[in-house]
């Protein structure tokens, strides 16, 4: 018995030793890899100290291999001090991407100041990506705004894409207090406003609950040499319907068409949804017919809104028939739609119709749950 315990102890000790050896090897391998990477970086930087001529592509290659963000600025200073090289937009873009990934935003400020002092030619695309980095990665909306306003200091003026990005970032971040200030900066930045810009502003004022102010912006669009599009009108309609002002949304749709702008599927879906939420499913169905007559094709969202409208109104037989129309047009109802129709038909003791819907549900690839079976069995007995 004692021999057996000794043997087990030896085996256990051996197993622990082997595990320790494996851990030691992994640690040694990782440590060696880190040392190797550090040595590679040092050898790359030695090329910057070399007085032999280096092509711009070769310098970019050196910085692509840099992994430690702490070394970027010192290496950049070496490269910038060379007589045969002047930092370009390509290098600044590469370094800023690396620093942003490492969240070393203070170093980015240094690089931008250096680029400005050296009158480095930077494109609008460079600033667009930089502003997106401040807005999306760093979550510094103030820096994004300052960068937009400060672009002329780099002898670069923003185009409408960059300008609209900042506006949209502010609206999505609900920074409503500064949106107007940025909007007013357009003339001195040389930005010519477009319809997309006004669409963003309209979305912003509507999110603030100032739907009536959106109409003032709508009237301003033609004065700025632009034309409202379907998105412009649909945004206002959405918020009108959201606040229960469906009749005003319908009036706006008529105004839209009189002004030569055709409503799209999203426009009709907004109106149909607004009508159904007010229990006006019949008017919603009429809107669906109007939509088709105008050559605008409904999508799954259109049908689903109407189906839920019928279900909310407890018109289960109509919902069943409408579901048949949906499937015949290649639109697949949702699982919850089938469940609600079956429940409603069973409550009205329409077992045969409930069975037909159940069969259709299975044909569509859905698996009825226990609650649905219980409802059908309760209806049967």
N, C-alpha and C positions, 0 to 999 in steps of 0.2 A: 504493500500500500504506500509506504514511504517512497519507494522507487518511482511509483507512478506519479506522485505529487512532484517529485524532483524533475521527472521527465517533462511534465506539463509546464513547470516553471521555466525550464530551459527553452521549451518551444515558444512560450509566451514572450520570454526575453528576446529570443531570436527574431520573433515577429516584430516586436517593438523596434529592435535595432534596424531591421530592414526598412521599416516605415520611416525611421529617422534618417536613414541613408537616402531614401527617395526624396524626402522633404529637403534635405541638405543639397541634393543634386539640383532640385527645382530652383531652390533659392540661389545656388551658385550660378545656374544657367541664366536666371532672370537678372542677377547682378552683373553677370558678364555681358548680357545683352544691353543693359543700361550703360555700362562702361564703353561698350562698342559704339553705341549711338552717340555718346558724349565725345568719343574719340573722332567719330566721323564728322561731327559738327565742328570740332576744333580743326580738323584737317581741311574742312571746307573754308573756315574762316582764315586759315593761313594763306589761302589763295588770294583773299582780299588784301593781305599785307604784301603779297608778291608784286613786284614792280612790272612784271610782264603784262602785256596788253590783255584785257579780258573783254570778250564780246558781251553786249547787253544780255543775250540769251543765256550766256554762261553764268552771269551774275544772278539772273532769275532762277536758274537751276540751283545755285548755292542756297538761295533763300527758301526754295521749295523743300529742301532737305532739313531745314531748321525745325526742330520739334519743341525746343524750350523757348517759350515766349519772352522769358527774361533776357535772352541773348539777342533778341531781334534789334533793339534800339542801338546797342553797341556795335552790332554788325552793320546796321544801316549807316551809322556815322562813318565807319571805315569805308564803305562803298561810296558814300557821298563825297568823301575827301579825296578820292582818286581823281587824277588829272584826266583820265580817259573815259570817265563815266559821269553822266548826269542822271539822277533818279527820274524815272518816267512814270506815267500813269499806271503802266503795267506793274511796276514794282510797288507803288503805293497801294494798288488794289490787292495785290498778293499779301502784303504785310498787314493791311487792315483786316482782311478776311481771317488771317491767323490770329491776330490780336482779339478780334471780336469773338472768335470761337473760344478763346481762353478768358474772355471777359476782362481784358486789360484795356478798358476804355480810356484811361488817362494817357496811355501811350499813344492812342490814336490821335488825341488832341495835339500831342507833340508833333506827330507826322504831318498833320494838317497845317500847323503853323509853319513848319519847315517848307512844305509845298508852296504856301502862300508867299513866304519870304523869297523863295527862289523863282517865283513866277512860273511854276510848273503848269503846263497846259493840261487841264483836267476837263473831261467831257461831262455833259449833262447826265449821261448814263452812269458815270462814276458817282455823282452826287445822288442820283436816284437810288442806287444800291446802298450807299452810305446812309441815306435817310431811312430806307427800309430797315437797315440794321439797327438804327437808333429806335425806330418805332416798334419793330417786331422782336428783335433779339434782346436789346438792352432795356426796352420799355422806358425810354427817356423821350417822351413826346416833346418836352421843352427843347432838347438838343436838336430834335428833328426840325422843329420850327425855326430855331436859330440858324440851322444849316441851310434851310431853304432861303431865309431872308439874307443870309450872308454869302450866298453864291456869287453875286456880282463882285465881291472882294477878290474872287479868284478869276475874274474876267470870264465868268460863265453865267449864263442866264437860264433859269429853269424853263423847260417846255411844259405844256399843259398836262402831260402825263405825271410829271413829278409834282406839280402844283395840286392836281386832283388827288394824288395819293395822300398828301399831307392832310387835305380837307377830309378825305374819307377816314383816315386814321383818327382824326379828332372826333368825327361824328361817331364812329364805332366805339371809341373810348369815352364817349359822352363828355368831352371837354368843350362844352358849348360856350363857355365864357370867352374863349379865344378864337372861335371860328370866324366871327365877324371881322376881327382884326386881320386875320390871314387873308380873308376874302378881299379886304380893302387894299392889301399890299400888291394885288395883281398888276395894276398899271405901272408902278415903279419897278416891278420885276420884269416888265415887258411881256407879261402873260396875256394872251387873248383868250377870254373865257369861252367855253363851249357848253353845249347842252348837258354833257355829263357833269360838269361843275355845278350847274343849277340843280340837277337831279340830286346830287349829294347834299346841297344846301337845303333842298325841300325835305329830304329825308331827315335832316338834322332838326329843322323847326317842327316837323311833325312828331318826332320823338320827344320833343320838349312839351308836346301837348298844344302847340300853337298852330293848329291846322289852318286857321283863317289866314295866318301870315304866309302860308304856303301859296295861297291864291295871289298874294302880292308878288311873290317871286315868279309865279307863273306868268303874270302880266309883264314882268321885267324882261323875260327871256327874249321876246321879239325886239325889244328896244336895244338889246345888246347884239343884234344881228344873228340870233340863233332861232331855231324852231323847236318847240317842245316835241318829244317823241312819246311812244306808248309807255315807256318807263316813267316819264314825268307825270303823266295823268294817272297811271296805275298806282303810283306811290301815294298820291293824294287820296285816290278812291279807297285804298286799303285803310288808311287812317280814318277816313270818314265812316266807313263801314264798321271799323273797330269801335267807334264812339256811337254807333247806332244811327248814323246819318245816311242811311242807304239811299233815300230818295235824292239827296244832294249828290251822291256818288253817281246815280243814274243820270241826273241832269248834266254832270260833268262829262259823262260818256257821250252824251248827245253833242255837247259843245266840242268835244274832241273830234268827233266825226265831221262836224260843220267846218272845223279848221283844217280839214284835209288829212287828219291823222287816223289811221285805221286801228281799232282795238285788236289786241292779240289774245291768245289763249289765257295768259295771266290776267289780263283785264277782265275778261268774262268770268274767270274763276273767282276773282275777288267779288264781283257783283253777285254771282250765284251763291257764294258762301254767305255774303251779307244778307241776302234774302232768306236763305234757309235758317240762319240764326234767329231771324225774326219770325220763323214759322211759316213763311210765305213760299212753301215748296212748289206750289202750282206756278207761281211767277218765276221760280227758279227753273222749272221745266220749260216754260215759255222762252226764257233766256237761252236755254240750251238749243232750242229750235232756231232762234234768231242767230245764234252763233254759227250754226251749221249753214244757214242760208247765206251768211256773209262770207262763206268759204274759210272759216276759222275752225280748225279741227280740235275737238275736245280731247283731253288726255285723261289718264287714270285719276288725276286729282279732281277733275270736273265731275266724273261719274261718282267718285267716292263721296264727295261733298253732298251731292243730291241723294245718294243712298242713305247717308247718315241723317239727312233732313227728313226723309220718309220714315226712318226708324224712330227719330225723335218725335215725329207726329203720330207714331203708333199705326202707321199705314203699312201693315206687314204684308198684305197681299200685293199691294202696289210695289213694295220693296222687292218682293219675290219676282214679280214680272220684270221689274227694272233690272234686277240682277241677271235675268235671262238675256236682256238686251246687251248688257255689259259683256257677258261671256261670248255672245255671238259676234261682238266687235273686237274680240281679242283682249278685253280688259279683265284682269283677274281680281275679283273682290278680295278683301282682306279676311283673315280668319275670324276676327271679331264681328265682321258683318254677317257671316254665316251663322255664328253663334247667336247673335241678337235676333236674327230673323227666325231661326228655329225656336228660340225661347218665346218669341212673340206669337208665332203660329200655334205653338203648343198651348199657350195660355188662352188662346181663342178656340181651342179644341179642333184645330184644322190639321189633324194628324197626317192625312194623305199629302197635303202640301208640305208639311214639315219633313216627311220622308223623302219627298222629291228634292228638297233643298239639301238634305243630309247626303243623298246620293251624289248630287252635283258637287258638294263639298269634298267628298272623298275622291271624285274624279279629278278635282283640281289639285289633288296631292296633299290635302289637309287631313289630319287625324283627329276625329272628334274626341273630346275629353270626357271624363266621367260625368261631369255636370250635365253635359248635353244628353248623354244616354239616360241619365236619371230623369231628365225632363220629358223625354220621349216615352219612357216606361210609365211615368206618372200619368201622362196623357192617355196611354193605351189602357191602363187599368183604373 
